[in-house]
Every structure is written in structure tokens, then in C-alpha cells.
Amino acid sequence: MKKRTFLILILLIAGLNGRIFAQRDQTEITLQKLSERLSLVQGGRGANGGVYIGDNGVLVIDTKMTREAVEQTLSAIGAITDLPLQYLVNTHSDGDHVNGNQFFPESVSIIAHENCRKEFFHPARDGSPSQWLKPEMSPFIPSVTFKEKLTLYLGNSRLELWYFGIGHTTGDAVVYFPDERIAFIGDMIFANRPQLIHAYKGGSSFDYVETQKKMLNTLDARLYCSGHADPVTRETVRSHIENMEQMQTRIAELIKQNQTLDIIRSAFEENASRLVEVIYNEIKAAE
């Protein structure tokens, strides 16, 4: 009996340790190397980001949410280069991409699309005032904005910032690295789950489709890195667009049949509920 009790205790401890290490692994920042200069930042609290090592400086894409995640990110960058941080690009204004701005050095130039900067001051989904309205937060709001395209050079290293239109929000920037043919697109794709559209920030599912098509037609990217998935190919992005179009068509058909929103929701998977409502409201508003 004692041996059996001892064995059970050991198994419980092992299981507990396994969960502890699993949780630790989930929060650890890692840099997934995509090329000699470019890495995907994964782990920590917040969305995926990126790091680009130029000839004379470093550019970071998005900043996660907490001081700890930012400190781990900067430590990981410091382990691969001693070049200074020059630029920080915010792909859009969601907290899991920008809350970490406040833990970056004030010397870093923060860049975003002009609509993204405006959305920093947008009320939260629940209507509460934005934290970025506080005076002490002003150094960590984008100070450089662009309208359609901005080219950056870090020495002879070149990258491009593009705006293709409204989608997830009104201010989604695409960071494109021509030499690598890799694009960082923030939350403009959610692989293996329905797309998230922030209608309260002016996002639109129908504009999203056109914006994504314009991106594919403009950029010769082979990989697309997003905030909540591993890098995907052009084919995956194209399939994602087609799924959105099919969903829009089906919802429009159900609306013509005078089906209620609740009944229309039930025709799709539960995790698509928010997107169904967005599309439904867009169609009804256009009637």
C-alpha cells in the first residue's frame, strides 16, 4: 500500500512539473529565423511580432503586452546583434500588438499607418476611454505615419510599409521585405479559424476581401506572417479570402429568406459567431 501511495505521489508531482514547464514554455520568447536578417517573434503574452537586423540598426514589428514580454524580446535580440534599435512598426492598434510600446526605449521611432495612430485613441470595445490618452503615454504612440506606402532603409537594407485598405481595422499596415519575399500582416489573417473583424474600429468584412486581394496582386511575397499563426503561403491567404466570400454569400442568402441573426448563427460553427454578426450587420446596413 505504501509503495502504491508513493508511486501515485511521484506521478502527481511529475504531472504537476510537466504542467509548470508547459506553462513556462508557452510564455518563453523565441525568435524563429526566417532569413539571415529576419525572425518571427513568438511566445510571451501577446501576438507574434518580428525582428529585422539591418546594416546599421534593428527594426521591430509589434510589441506584445507586458514589460516581461518586452524585456525577454529585447534580451533575445541582444543575443544576436549589438546594433541599436531604430524603428518599431505597429501593424495595427490592438492591445496584444501595441501595449508593449510603453516598455521600449523612447529613442525608438514608432511608425504606423495614419489610421492606426488615430485608433490608439479610440474607446475600447466596452466604451471605456483609451489608456493612450494619458499624457505619460504620448512618447509611445506612433510619431511617424504614412498614407499608402513608406520605404525604410537601415543602411542598404530596404523594407516597405504598405496600406491596402480597410480590413481587420481601418489602419492595418503590411511590412514587406522584398529580398526575403516575406510580409508581416498583423491580424489580417487568422489561420485555422474565422477571421476577426473589429467593426467597432471601422473594420469591414467586405472591404477585407478587396484589401487582401489587392495585397496579393501587389506583393510578390512567398510567406505571410501574422499575429496568431505560423507563417502561411499565398495559397493559404487565397483560401482564407474564398472562405470569407462563401460565408458572406451564405449569410446573404439566409437574410433573403428572412432568417433571424440567431438562426443564421446556428448555421455556422460556434467560433464563427462574431464574424457572422459582423457580416449580417454589414449586409443589413447596405439594404
NUZALUM-342340 format. One record per atom (N, C-alpha, C): residue in three letters; y, x, z. Coordinates in steps of 0.05 Angstrom, whole numbers, plus 5000, padded with zeros to 4 digits. Each point is the difference from the previous one (the first is absolute). Layout:
AlaYXZ/...
END
This chain:
Met497650175000/Met502449835000/Met502550175000/Lys499950225017/Lys502450185001/Lys500450144973/Lys497850084987/Lys500350134974/Lys501249814980/Arg499149755001/Arg501049804981/Arg502949955004/Thr500949975026/Thr502849965006/Thr501750244991/Phe498950245005/Phe501450254992/Phe500450004969/Leu497949924986/Leu500150014970/Leu502149804990/Ile500049765013/Ile502049804992/Ile502850105005/Leu500450135023/Leu502650115006/Leu500950214980/Ile498250174992/Ile500650214980/Ile500849874974/Leu498549794992/Leu500649874974/Leu502749865001/Leu500749885023/Leu502649875003/Leu502250204998/Ile499750235014/Ile502050214999/Ile500450114971/Ala497750044987/Ala500150094972/Ala501549814982/Gly499449745005/Gly501349794984/Gly503049995005/Leu500750035026/Leu502950005007/Leu501450244988/Asn498750235002/Asn501250244988/Asn500349974970/Gly498149884987/Gly500149954972/Gly502449834992/Arg500549795017/Arg502249824994/Arg502750155005/Ile500050165021/Ile502550165005/Ile500650194977/Phe498050144991/Phe500550194978/Phe500649854975/Ala498849774996/Ala500649844976/Ala502949925000/Gln501049915024/Gln502849925002/Gln501850244996/Arg499250235010/Arg501650244996/Arg500150084971/Asp497849984986/Asp499950064972/Asp501849814984/Gln500149755008/Gln501649814986/Gln503050065002/Thr500850135021/Thr502950055004/Thr500850294992/Glu498150164993/Glu500650284992/Glu501250014972/Ile502250154998/Ile501350044974/Ile498450204983/Thr499549934975/Thr498750184982/Thr501650014974/Leu499950234987/Leu501250044973/Leu497850024980/Gln499849804982/Gln498050014979/Gln501350134975/Lys499050234993/Lys501350154978/Lys499449874973/Leu502149944986/Leu499749884973/Leu500550204978/Ser501650205007/Ser500550234981/Ser500950235017/Glu500850224987/Glu500950235015/Glu502549945016/Arg501749824991/Arg502549945013/Arg500049735015/Leu498349824993/Leu500249725008/Leu497749925018/Ser500649865022/Ser497949905018/Ser500649725009/Leu497949855005/Leu500249735011/Leu499850025031/Val501949885014/Val499950005030/Val498649755009/Gln497850045015/Gln498449785010/Gln499750025030/Gly499349785013/Gly499549995028/Gly502649955015/Gly499850015027/Gly502349935016/Gly500749714999/Arg502049925015/Arg500849725001/Arg502149954978/Gly499349844980/Gly501849954978/Gly498550044974/Ala501549964978/Ala498950014973/Ala499650284990/Asn498450034979/Asn499750264987/Asn502750094989/Gly500450264999/Gly502350114988/Gly499350244982/Gly501950174995/Gly499550234983/Gly501750245007/Val499150244992/Val501450255004/Val500050164974/Tyr502350094991/Tyr500250164976/Tyr501350275007/Ile498750224993/Ile501050275006/Ile501350104974/Gly502750005000/Gly501450114976/Gly500350305001/Asp501650104982/Asp500550294999/Asp501650105024/Asn501849835009/Asn501950095021/Asn500249805023/Gly498349805001/Gly500249805022/Gly497849794998/Val500049835020/Val497949795003/Val501249734998/Leu498649824986/Leu500749724998/Leu497849835013/Val500749815017/Val498149835014/Val500449714990/Ile497949864996/Ile500149724992/Ile499149825023/Asp501849845011/Asp499549825022/Asp499250145026/Thr500449865023/Thr500050145026/Thr498349885022/Lys498349814994/Lys498349875020/Lys501849875021/Met499049965025/Met501449835019/Met500850135026/Thr498750215009/Thr500550105027/Thr500750295000/Arg501250085023/Arg500750295003/Arg497550174998/Glu497849915013/Glu497550164999/Glu499050044972/Ala500149784984/Ala499050034972/Ala501850194984/Val502649985004/Val501950184986/Val499550295009/Glu499850045026/Glu499550285009/Glu497450114989/Gln498049844999/Gln497450094988/Gln500450064970/Thr501549834987/Thr500550054971/Thr501550264995/Leu502150045016/Leu501650254996/Leu498450245008/Ser498349985020/Ser498250225007/Ser498150074978/Ala498949794987/Ala498150044978/Ala501450134976/Ile502549924995/Ile501550124978/Ile500650295007/Gly500850065025/Gly500650275008/Gly497650194998/Ala497649885001/Ala497650174998/Ala499550094971/Ile501349884980/Ile499550074972/Ile502550124987/Thr502349985012/Thr502450124988/Thr502150055022/Asp501750214995/Asp502250045018/Asp502749934986/Leu499849874977/Leu502449914986/Leu501449785016/Pro502649974998/Pro501449795015/Pro499649724989/Leu500249805018/Leu500049734991/Leu502749944987/Gln499949904975/Gln502549944986/Gln500549704996/Tyr497949864991/Tyr500349724993/Tyr497949825013/Leu500849765006/Leu498249795009/Leu500549764983/Val497949904987/Val500249764983/Val498749765014/Asn501449785003/Asn498849755010/Asn499449834976/Thr497449934997/Thr499249834977/Thr501049725003/His500349905024/His501149745006/His500649985030/Ser500949775010/Ser501149995027/Ser498149915022/Asp497549964994/Asp498249905021/Asp499750215023/Gly499749895024/Gly500050185023/Gly497850205001/Asp497649944988/Asp497850195001/Asp500550234980/His502249984985/His500750224981/His502650145008/Val501749875017/Val502650125005/Val500750035029/Asn498649885019/Asn500750035028/Asn500150295009/Gly498350164988/Gly499950295007/Gly502450164991/Asn501849884983/Asn502450144992/Asn501550125023/Gln500249855022/Gln501650075023/Gln499050255014/Phe497650094993/Phe498950245013/Phe500050244981/Phe501349974977/Phe500350234982/Phe502650145006/Pro500350254993/Pro502550155004/Pro502349864985/Glu502349995011/Glu502349874987/Glu500950154976/Ser499250254997/Ser500750164977/Ser498649914974/Val497949845002/Val498549914977/Val501549784986/Ser500350024973/Ser501249794984/Ser498049784995/Ile500849755008/Ile498249774997/Ile500849844975/Ile498149954983/Ile500549884974/Ile498449744997/Ala501249804988/Ala498649754995/Ala501449854978/His498749794990/His501449834981/His502249855014/Glu502149934986/Glu502449875012/Glu499249745014/Asn498149854990/Asn499249755013/Asn498450065025/Cys498550225000/Cys498550075024/Cys502050065023/Arg502150144995/Arg502050065021/Arg501149745011/Lys500649814983/Lys501149745009/Lys497949865018/Glu497550034993/Glu497949865015/Glu499550135028/Phe500950245004/Phe499950125027/Phe501549815020/Phe502049874990/Phe501749835018/Phe499149715000/His497949944985/His499049724998/His498749925026/Pro500549755009/Pro498649915024/Pro497050014997/Ala498650035022/Ala497150015000/Ala498849734991/Arg497449994996/Arg498749754991/Arg500649775020/Asp500250075026/Asp500549795020/Asp503049945003/Gly501650134984/Gly502949945001/Gly501650185019/Ser498650185015/Ser501450175018/Ser501650224985/Pro502250095012/Pro501750204986/Pro498550264996/Ser500850144979/Ser498850264993/Ser500850215020/Gln498050175007/Gln500650225019/Gln501950214987/Trp500149994973/Trp501650204985/Trp503049945002/Leu500749775012/Leu502849945004/Leu501350155023/Lys498350125017/Lys501050155022/Lys501350264990/Pro502450075011/Pro501450234990/Pro498450265002/Glu498450035020/Glu498550255003/Glu497850034979/Met499449794985/Met498050014979/Met501150084973/Ser502650004998/Ser501350054973/Ser499250264987/Pro499550225015/Pro499350254986/Pro497249984986/Phe498549805006/Phe497249984991/Phe499649784979/Ile502249904990/Ile500049804978/Ile500550154974/Pro498849924978/Pro500550144974/Pro502950044995/Ser500850254994/Ser502850074994/Ser500450054970/Val497850024986/Val500150044971/Val498449774987/Thr501249854982/Thr498649794987/Thr500150034969/Phe498349854986/Phe500150004971/Phe499549724990/Lys500649964974/Lys499849734989/Lys497549974983/Glu499650184980/Glu497749974982/Glu498350255000/Lys501250245000/Lys498450244999/Lys501650235013/Leu498750175014/Leu501250245012/Leu498150234997/Thr500950234989/Thr498450244998/Thr500850205021/Leu498050105014/Leu500550205021/Leu498750274992/Tyr501350215007/Tyr498950274996/Tyr499950155027/Leu497750125005/Leu499750185022/Leu499550274988/Gly502150154994/Gly499850244983/Gly499449904971/Asn497950104988/Asn499249914974/Asn498049775001/Ser499249925024/Ser498149785003/Ser501549734997/Arg498949834983/Arg501449754993/Arg498349765008/Leu501449795010/Leu498749745004/Leu502049784993/Glu499049764997/Glu501749784991/Glu499749765019/Leu502249875006/Leu500049755015/Leu500749774980/Trp498349804999/Trp500449784982/Trp500249745014/Tyr501549814988/Tyr500149735010/Tyr499349824976/Phe497949845003/Phe499149834978/Phe500549705004/Gly501049935024/Gly500749725004/Gly498949905027/Ile500449745004/Ile499249875025/Ile496949975000/Gly498950045024/Gly497149975003/Gly499349935028/His498950195015/His499349975028/His502649935016/Thr502150144994/Thr502749945010/Thr501950014976/Thr502650015006/Thr501950044977/Thr500750294996/Gly499050185017/Gly500850284999/Gly497850204999/Asp497849944985/Asp497750184999/Asp500450234981/Ala500150245010/Ala500350244983/Ala497250124994/Val499850114976/Val497650154992/Val500850294998/Val498550175013/Val500450295000/Val498050124981/Tyr500950124978/Tyr498250094979/Tyr500250304997/Phe497650134998/Phe499850294997/Phe498850054972/Pro501750064980/Pro499150024972/Pro497950214996/Asp500350235013/Asp498050224996/Asp497349925010/Glu499949855022/Glu497449925011/Glu499149734989/Arg501849854987/Arg499549734990/Arg499049825023/Ile501450025023/Ile499449845023/Ile502549855009/Ala499649755007/Ala502249835009/Ala499549905028/Phe502050015017/Phe499949875027/Phe501549744998/Ile498649785006/Ile501249734995/Ile500349835025/Gly499850125023/Gly500549845025/Gly498049775003/Asp501049765003/Asp498349775003/Asp499949834975/Met500350134977/Met499949854975/Met497149954991/Ile498150095016/Ile497249924995/Ile498550015027/Phe498449795004/Phe498250005023/Phe497249984988/Ala498650224999/Ala497350014988/Ala498049855018/Asn498349854987/Asn497849865013/Asn500949775018/Arg502549914996/Arg500949765015/Arg502449894985/Pro500749745005/Pro502249884986/Pro502650155005/Gln501750004979/Gln502650135002/Gln501849875021/Leu501550165015/Leu501949905019/Leu502849994987/Ile501249765000/Ile502749964989/Ile501849915023/His502150155005/His501949935021/His502249814989/Ala499449754999/Ala501949804990/Ala502550005017/Tyr499850055026/Tyr502450005017/Tyr501950234995/Lys499050204985/Lys501750224991/Lys500749984970/Gly499349774988/Gly500749964972/Gly497750084981/Gly497750075011/Gly497750074983/Gly499149764984/Ser498750044977/Ser499249794983/Ser497450074986/Ser498149825000/Ser497450054987/Ser500250014970/Phe501749834988/Phe500349994971/Phe501650244990/Asp502050085015/Asp501550254993/Asp498250245004/Tyr498349995020/Tyr498150215006/Tyr498350074975/Val499049794987/Val498350054977/Val501550154978/Glu502449914995/Glu501650134979/Glu500850285007/Thr500650045026/Thr500850265010/Thr497750204997/Gln497649925007/Gln497650174999/Gln499450074971/Lys500249814982/Lys499550054971/Lys502050204989/Lys502549975009/Lys502150194991/Lys499450285010/Met499050025025/Met499350265011/Met497750134983/Leu498049854994/Leu497750114985/Leu500950084972/Asn501849854988/Asn500950064973/Asn501950244999/Thr501350065023/Thr502050215001/Thr498850275008/Leu498350005020/Leu499050255012/Leu497250064989/Asp499650264996/Asp497450094990/Asp498350105024/Ala500149855022/Ala498650085024/Ala497049954997/Arg498550185012/Arg497049975001/Arg499149905027/Leu501650055021/Leu499449915027/Leu502449865012/Tyr499449795016/Tyr502149865014/Tyr499350005030/Cys501950115016/Cys499550025029/Cys501749785013/Ser498749855018/Ser501449785014/Ser499850035030/Gly501349815013/Gly500250025029/Gly497549935016/His498249854987/His497749905016/His497450024985/Ala499750214984/Ala497550034985/Ala499850294990/Asp497650084992/Asp499650254987/Asp501349994973/Pro500650234987/Pro501150004973/Pro498349854981/Val501349854982/Val498549844980/Val500950084972/Thr498549924980/Thr500650064972/Thr501649784987/Arg500950054975/Arg501449804985/Arg498449744996/Glu497450044997/Glu498349774996/Glu500049815024/Thr500150125024/Thr500149845025/Thr502649855002/Val502250134993/Val502649875001/Val500049774980/Arg499050054976/Arg499949794979/Arg498349765009/Ser497750065013/Ser498349795010/Ser501449845022/His501550145017/His501549875022/His502149804988/Ile501350084979/Ile501949834987/Ile498749754988/Glu497750044987/Glu498549784989/Glu499149805021/Asn499250105023/Asn499149835022/Asn502449825010/Met502450135001/Met502349845008/Met500649784979/Glu499850074975/Glu500649804979/Glu498049775001/Gln497550075004/Gln497949795002/Gln500549825024/Met500950125021/Met500649845024/Met502449814995/Gln502050114988/Gln502449834993/Gln499249774982/Thr498450054980/Thr499149794982/Thr498449785014/Arg498250095018/Arg498349805014/Arg501749835019/Ile501950135014/Ile501849855019/Ile501749804984/Ala501050094977/Ala501649814983/Ala498449764992/Glu497550054993/Glu498249774992/Glu499649815023/Leu499650115024/Leu499649825023/Leu502549855008/Ile502350124996/Ile502649865005/Ile500349774981/Lys499250044975/Lys500249794980/Lys498149765007/Gln497950065015/Gln498249805010/Gln501049875026/Asn502450075008/Asn501349895024/Asn498550075026/Gln498750245000/Gln498650095024/Gln502050115020/Thr499549965025/Thr501750105021/Thr499650305003/Leu501950135014/Leu499850285005/Leu497450075016/Asp499449835020/Asp497650055016/Asp497549994983/Ile499849814982/Ile497749974983/Ile499850244981/Ile502350084989/Ile500150234982/Ile499150265015/Arg501050035024/Arg499150235016/Arg497050015003/Ser498749775004/Ser497149995004/Ser498450084975/Ala501450014977/Ala498650074975/Ala499850314997/Phe501350145019/Phe500050304998/Phe498950115027/Glu499450264999/Glu499150135024/Glu502250005021/Glu499150005026/Glu501949975022/Glu502150215000/Asn499350254992/Asn502050225001/Asn502149984978/Ala499749804982/Ala501949964979/Ala502149785007/Ser499849905025/Ser501649775007/Ser503050054997/Arg500950245009/Arg502950054998/Arg500950024971/Leu498450134983/Leu500850024972/Leu499949734986/Val498149835007/Val499849734989/Val502649855006/Glu500950025025/Glu502549865007/Glu502450104985/Val500150274996/Val502350114986/Val500049904971/Ile497750014987/Ile499849914972/Ile500649704998/Tyr498949845019/Tyr500549715000/Tyr503049955002/Asn501350135019/Asn502949955003/Asn501650094976/Glu499250214987/Glu501550094976/Glu499749794977/Ile497649904997/Ile499549804979/Ile501649745006/Lys499849915025/Lys501449765007/Lys503050034997/Ala501150235006/Ala502950054998/Ala500950004971/Ala498250074982/Ala500750014972/Ala499749734986/Glu498949805013/Glu499649744988/Glu502749864995/
END
